[in-house]
Every structure is written in C-alpha cells, then in structure tokens.
Amino acid sequence: MPLLRPLSRRLFASRGPVAALLLALLVAAPAFGAPASAEPVAAGQQPAAGKSAHGKRRAARSSAGAESEARAAQRDGAKAKAPERAARTRAAKRDEAFRAKRGGTAAEADEPRLLSKGAPNRGRLTGAVRLRSSRHLKTREGARTWGLPVLVKALRRAAFQVAKKHGDSALLVGDLSARAGGALDGHNSHQTGRDADVGFYVVNSKGKTLRTERFVAFDDRGNAIGLPGARFDDMRNWALVEALLQDRQAGVKYLFVTDALRARLLAYAAKKRVPAEMRARAAAAMMSPRDADLHNDHFHIRVACPASMRGACVEESVARPGCATGEPKKARDAAALASPEDVTAEDAAAPATTAAPPAAGAAAQADAPR
C-alpha cells in the first residue's frame, strides 16, 4: 500500500480514466481484506441450535428410561402381591363353598336377610330399608321410617302419582317401623315393617293446597280440628287411595281410617264416576279396626306379607285381651256401593252408621303417633 500512494498521486494528477480506476481499487481494498462480521455470528448460532436438539434427544431418552424403570417396578410389585391375592381368592372360595353347603351365599352372610317375622303387633324386622324425603314426599321430623322395600317403594310411587295427577302435592309420612322392628312407642303395631302412618292432604278455605308439618285431624264433615279454615282434601286423598290400590307391586291390604272419612272418600269416588270395581276395592280396604286408636288424622297403611316370607310373616295382628276379635271391622258392605246411584247426597253428608263422634280430647291426641 505505501508503494501505491506515489503512483496514485501521479495518476490523480493526470486526471485520466486510469486514475479513476485506481482510486476505486484503493477504496475497495480494505473491504476485501476485512473479516465478515455477520457470518461468525450466524455460524455461532447454528452450533447452539444443534446443541439444543441434541439436549432434547438426550432428555427424551432419559425420560423414556425413567418410565421403563417405573413400569418395571410396578411389575415387580404386582408379582410380589400375586401370592397374597391368590391366597385371599382361595380363602373366599372355601368360605363360599362352606356357606353353599349351609344353604346360603356370601352376600347373604354379609347382609341381613330381608324378613318380616311375626304379627304386625308382635314381631321383628331384619334387612329393612329407610324411607327418605323427596320432592313429593316428606317424612315427619323424628319419624321412624324403616320398613320392607315393598312398602317404602309403594309410598314413593303413590306420592309421585298424586303429584303427577294434581300437582303441588307432598305426602306427609309419619312412623313406619324401627330398624329392627319390635315394639314402637305410641303404636300398637308397626313392628314388622309392613305398616305406615300417612297424613291426609289438606286444603285451605279457598281450596288451595295447605302443607303442614304435623298430622291434621278432621271431624265427620271434613273440617280440620284445631286448624280453622282447613278442610279435608277429597280429591288428593282419593287419588292417594286409588294409587295405592292400583299398584300391583304394593299388595296393600288395609287402609285404616275413620268411618266418616271413609264415607266421604267413597262418595267423592261415586260423584266422579270412578269404576265400580275400584270403589268396591276401596270400600273393602278402608276400615276402622275395633282395637285400634282413632284414625281421624292419618291413614294407617298395611301391606300384605310378601310371598317369599309366608310361614314366618303373620298377616293379622294378634288379638289383645278384652277384644272380641283382632279382625278389622267394616263400616259398610262393599257391594252397597256398586254404582254411583247407590250413594245419595244424604250418604255423602252423613257419617257411616257405625261411626261414633270424635271422643273428647281427640284434637289433643291428633299429634300423637299411632
């Protein structure tokens, strides 16, 4: 470069084309000799990228190895527990075979056998199920609500049918039985899971549904005792009777109720042209037992003994001392209500011939379970 400078001065002095060319070469010479600054950066980036991909592959291999070790550990644990499981299986099979020889199964040994044993007023209960509140059914506070599945399911279905047909209905249910059956405070029966106390549907003075937290007693004319303006709901109470009797799975045997309220319901059914067969069934089922408390604030529902329990389960109550018979009495002959024309306006308004006016203190006894 120093040697070119005198030459360049002479060329510039001549101011010719050659001088211009040499000037251009002198300007471009440092660029040709300088290192490229961009390429090393790019070259530096690519090794970094290559190093990252290699790290990812190594990390993937490490993760796969860890998973393989975990699976191997699980297999080793399963192999270690296999003899223990096999021993339990063999023991269970031996127990099952032993129970089979005795006439039972493992499930029956673990769960109490469902059984209603004895008479309604002298018996026991095993394997009971509990009735719980729902949208259309409410159990009364403090009620003992254990019973046979056939009874519990029948109450649920009947409450649903009434609500489906008439709306705005909730069936109030009191006592069924204790979990193990036996004597129940405040009751003569309710010992075998086949009995249930069910409150009446009630309307106010305007005919609107009135929901209560307790059973409401009614006089012979359908007026509430101790609840002014409230009335016996003929429509929904008949719908309940009809739903229970139409339920073929329920096997309802009795509907204990006072003779006066029984007459009201049968008169309502005749007025609504309910088929004679259904009215005859209702007349046979609704009755007032000779040796029972006054049923003017609830239905007492009793289902028949299930066929699988015949022999252990006794249909009728054991007669108490001082009673001529333990059989329930019928206020009227069912055949007397075979057609709507047989029920006159006087029959609908008047109580049954065997009915007695409410005894003194009936209002005070209305809240007591029976």
Disulfide bonds with the S-S distance in Angstrom:
Cys305-Cys313 1.99
